[in-house]
Amino acid sequence: MSHAFLFFCNLSLLAAALLGLWMLSLGLRNSSIIDIFWGMGFVLVSWSSLALSMNGSAKSILLTLMVSLWGIRLAGYLAWRNVGKPEDYRYAAMRQKHGRQFPFISLFTVFGLQGLLTAVISLPLQVGINGVGSLNAISWLGVALWLIGLTFESVGDCQLARFKAKVSNQGKVMNRGLWRYTRHPNYFGDFLVWWGFFLVAAEPASWWWTIFGPLLMSFLLIRVSGVRLLESSLRSRIDGYEHYVRTTSAFLPWPPAHHS
């Protein structure tokens, strides 16, 4: 199957899934459900690519299982954290700003945009699952990066959840465990996961253009919806966060500095 046709099929599948999710969000009056679908969108694309390409190679199956483990864990964690809670402040602010036009605007700027990003970022996965390459040393390096990244994400999320569960920690800085060495172990873990996916999926004829997927994900994590967006909120809400910023690496794990 051609990569272009596979991309069109997956884009159409994502459009249908996100249209249904948008309609559900209208009934719930809560657009935060889109966050839970983020990881599952890549799981959907991976299994769709495996089924459509009818490729039963070890590489294709391994990639699909790696994406599934990552995506299901992320979706499960976000569902546990968000279900039953008020709408995320980002979407609540958009709802207040746009009023009656919010449902229509959210279809394109929230749900439609996420579908397009998922389709583009998953290009290495689609091409790798549809490809004919076999596992090699670079592939196993990718598996190692993925495993380290998944561990960072999982442990970081667990440590943060346990910290927030204590009422005495409300409004305080989480600077323990992995959070002592990086302000965003979950985003750093996600960064490694996606470069791991890329290395497993990479093939001689396509690596140079599918690299756009992990590059775009890295940019989003560091400069757009990840580190930058979250920290702009935390600086005003968390006591002592400015000191935490001065002493702790923003992204790459590093021993904390000792500033007064």
N, C-alpha and C positions, 0 to 999 in steps of 0.2 A: 504493500500500500504506500502511496506517495505521502511524504511528510505534510504537504500542503493540504491534501484531502483529509488526513487524520486531524490536523489542526482545525479545519473547518468543522468537522464532526464534533470535536471536543468543545469548541466554542459554542456550537449550537446546543449541546447538552448542558453546558454551564448556563447559557442564557435561559433555557427552560427551567432549570433548577432554581436559579436566582429570581426568576419571575414569580415562581410559586412561593419562594421565601419572602419576597417583597409583599405579596398579597397577604401572607400570614402576619407580617409585621404591621400591616394596616389594621388587622383585626385586634392584634395585641397592643397597638399603639406603642410599639417598642422596636426600634431598629437595631438594638444591640444584638439581636439574634444573628446578624450578619457576621459578627466576630466569631461566633461558635462555628460557623460554616467555613471559615478561612482554611483551616487544615483539611476539612473534609472535602473541599473543592479539589484539592490536589489528589486526594485518595480517589475521588470520582474520575478524574482525568486519567490517572494511572491504570485503573481497572478497565476503563473504557478503551484505552490504548492497547492494553494487553488483549482484550477481547476482539477488537477490530483488526488488529494486526495478525491475530492468530499465531503469535510468536511464543513458542514454549521454551525458549532458550533459558539457560541458567541465569544469564545476565538480566533478561527481561523480568523473570520471576523474582529475582533478588531485589531489583529496583522497586517493583510493585510492593513487595512486602516491607521494604524499608520505608517507603512513603506511607504505607498504611499504618505502621507502628507509630511513626512520628505524628501523622495527622489525627489518628484516633486518640492518642494521648493528649494532644493539644486541645482538641475539641472537647474531650471529657473534662479536662481541667477547667476550661473556660465555661463550660456548662455548669459545673459544680460551683464556680465562683460567681456566675452572673444570673442564673435562673432564679426567679423570685425577687430579684433586686430591681430598683428603679432603672430607667433608661440611662445609659452612659451619658456623661455630661456633654460629650462632643455632639451626639445626636440630639440631645435635649436642647442644646444651644441653637442648632440648626432648625429644629422644630419651632422654637420661639421666634427666630429671625424670619422664617419664611411663612409662618402661619398656615393658611389654607393651601398654599402651594407646595408645602413640604412633601406630601405624598408623591407628587409628580417629580419634584426635584430629587428626592431620595432614590427614585427608581433609576435615575441615570448617574447621579454623583456618588451614591453609596453602593447600591447593588450592582448596577451596570459596570461601574468602574472596577469593582472588585472582581467581577467576572472576567473583564478584559485583562486585568493584572494577573489573575490566576492562569489564564490561557497563555500569556506571554512568558511569565516566569517559569511555567512548567515545560517550556520548549525542550530543554535538555532531557526531561523525563520522557516526553512523547517520542522524541527522536531515538533515545537510548532503548526504550521498550520496543520500538518499531524496527530497530536496527538489527544488523547481523553480526555485530562484534561479539567477542568472547571475553571472559574475565581474564585480567592480567594483573601485573604488579600495581599499575596505576589504579585499577578498580579496587584492589584491596586497601590501598592507601585511602581511597574515598570511603570505604567502609569504616576504616579506623577513625577518620575525621567525623563521619556521621555518628559513630558510637560515642565519641568524646562530646560532640555537640549535644546529642540527645541526653547524655548524662548531666551536662551543665544545665540544660533547660529543666530537666525533671527535678534535680536536686535543688536548683535555685528556686523553682516554683514551690516546692515542698517547704523549704526553709522560710520563704516569705509568708506562706499560708500559716505556718505554725506561729510565726512572729505576730501576725495580724490577729490571730485567734485570741491573744491575751489582751484584755481590755486595758491593762496598764501600759501597753505599747502604742496605743492610739496617739497619732500626731508625732511619733518619734521616728528617728532614722533607723532603718534596718541596715546594720553594718557588721553583721556576723556571718560566719560560714563563708560561702563563696562571695557574698555581698561585701566582705571585707576587702576583697582583692579587685572587684570590678563593680561598678554601680549598676550594671545590667548583665548579670550572668545568663539570664534567659535569652536576651538578644544576642549575646556573644555565642551562645549555644546554637541558636537558630542560624547564625552566620556560618558556623562550621558545618551544620547539617546540610545547608544548601551547596556549599562547596564540595561536600562529600558526595551528594547526589550527582553533581556535575562530573566529578572524576570517575564515578562508576559508569555514568552514561556516555562519557566522551568517546567519540570515534574519530579516526583520522580525517574523514571528509566533512565532519560537521562541528567539531569542537570550537572552531574559530567564530562561528556565528551563534551557536547555542550558549556560548559563554555570556551572552547578554542576559540570560535568565538569572544566574547567581549575582551578576553585577548589579542588576536592577534591584534584586532583593537586598543586597548589601547596602545600596544607596537608601532604600526605604527604611531599613533598620537603623541606620546611623544618622541620616540627615532629614528624614521626613516624618514618618508615622511612628518611629520607634523612640530612640534616645531623645531626640530634640523635642518632640511633642510632649513626651511624658515629663521631662525635666522642667519644661516651662510651667507645668502644673505643680510639680512637687516643690519647687522653690518657694512657692507662696503658701503651701499647705503644711509642710513638715518642718518642725522646729529643729534647727541645727543642720539643715540640709546644705547650706552654703559651706559650712566647715567640711562636711562630707565630700562636697565637690572638690574642695581644695586638696584634700588628702587621699582621695581614692580615684583610681583610674576610671575613666568614663566607659571604656569598652573592653580593651585587652586586659586580661588579669595581670596584676602587678602588685608587689608588696606596697602597703599604704605608706604615704609620706608622713613625716612627723612635723606638723605645723601647729603652732599655738593658735 
